[in-house]
Amino acid sequence: MSIHFAILEPTTPKAGVSQETLAPASSAGAPPSGPSLLMSFAPLLILIPFLWLSSRRTKKESDERAKLAKGDKVLVQGGLLGELVEKNDKTARVKIAQGVIVEVVASTLSPVGSAPAEVVK
């Protein structure tokens, strides 16, 4: 395998071709045209509704989390279902089985509408 390098040398225009015809066509004295102001802000204008909806959802979830009380059924972000035993600002204790209580970060809790169905043995 070999690598070939091309050496670029400056060239002169062919006979009969002037430098003016090689230059790009532009109107003399006119400012260069760039993207319009609206096109510059278009990505931001597209993102605003998504950010607003995300903010509303986050606020709703934190309000629901603040309303949780002892005995409520909760879902931990890791997928554990249980009953809320104790909650403070940063952590919460959740009973996931008879005699098994785990401590989790309070922001990972979500309320569960109804108790999960009992498994028939």
C-alpha positions in Angstrom: 0.0 0.0 0.0 1.5 3.3 -1.0 0.4 6.9 -0.3 0.5 9.5 -3.0 0.6 13.2 -2.3 -0.4 15.8 -4.8 1.6 19.0 -4.8 -0.6 21.9 -5.6 1.1 24.7 -7.5 -0.3 28.1 -8.3 -1.5 28.3 -11.8 -2.1 31.2 -14.1 -5.4 31.6 -16.0 -5.5 30.3 -19.6 -5.1 32.7 -22.5 -8.2 34.8 -23.2 -9.6 34.5 -19.6 -9.4 37.5 -17.4 -9.3 37.7 -13.6 -12.7 39.5 -13.6 -14.4 36.5 -15.1 -12.9 34.1 -12.6 -14.0 36.1 -9.5 -17.4 35.2 -8.0 -20.3 37.3 -9.2 -21.4 39.8 -6.5 -22.9 43.2 -6.7 -20.4 45.9 -6.0 -20.9 47.7 -2.6 -23.8 45.5 -1.5 -23.4 43.9 2.0 -23.0 40.2 2.0 -26.3 38.5 2.5 -26.5 36.2 5.6 -29.3 34.4 7.3 -32.2 36.5 8.4 -32.8 37.3 12.0 -35.8 35.0 12.1 -33.7 32.1 10.8 -31.1 32.8 13.4 -33.6 32.4 16.2 -35.7 29.6 14.6 -34.0 26.8 16.7 -34.7 28.8 19.9 -38.3 29.4 18.8 -38.8 25.6 18.2 -37.3 24.7 21.6 -39.4 27.1 23.7 -42.7 25.0 23.7 -40.7 21.8 24.6 -39.0 23.5 27.5 -42.2 25.0 28.7 -44.0 21.6 28.6 -41.1 20.0 30.4 -41.1 22.6 33.1 -44.9 22.1 33.6 -44.4 18.3 33.9 -41.5 18.7 36.4 -43.6 21.0 38.5 -46.6 18.7 38.5 -44.4 15.7 39.5 -42.8 17.6 42.4 -46.2 18.7 43.6 -47.4 15.1 43.6 -44.3 14.0 45.4 -44.8 16.7 48.1 -48.3 15.4 48.7 -47.1 11.9 49.5 -47.9 10.8 53.1 -47.2 7.8 55.3 -49.0 4.7 54.0 -49.3 5.8 50.4 -48.4 3.3 47.6 -45.3 4.5 45.8 -43.1 3.4 42.8 -39.4 3.9 43.1 -37.6 4.9 39.9 -35.7 1.6 40.0 -39.0 -0.2 39.6 -39.8 -1.2 43.2 -43.3 -0.9 44.5 -44.0 -0.3 48.1 -45.6 1.6 50.9 -44.2 4.9 52.2 -43.1 4.6 55.8 -41.3 7.9 56.4 -40.2 10.8 54.2 -38.1 13.9 54.7 -36.7 16.5 52.2 -33.9 14.3 50.8 -34.7 10.7 51.6 -37.6 8.4 52.1 -38.1 5.0 53.7 -40.2 2.5 51.7 -41.5 -0.8 52.9 -41.2 -3.2 49.9 -42.0 -6.5 51.7 -42.8 -7.8 55.2 -40.0 -6.6 57.4 -38.0 -5.1 54.5 -37.6 -1.3 54.5 -35.3 0.4 52.1 -34.1 4.0 52.1 -34.3 5.8 48.8 -33.8 9.3 47.4 -37.1 11.1 47.8 -37.0 12.6 44.3 -37.1 9.1 42.8 -40.6 8.4 44.2 -43.8 8.5 42.2 -47.3 7.9 43.6 -49.2 4.8 42.5 -52.9 5.3 41.9 -54.1 1.9 43.2 -52.4 -0.9 45.1 -50.8 -3.6 42.9 -52.8 -6.8 42.6 -51.9 -9.6 45.0 -50.1 -12.5 43.4 -52.1 -15.7 43.8 -50.0 -18.6 45.0 
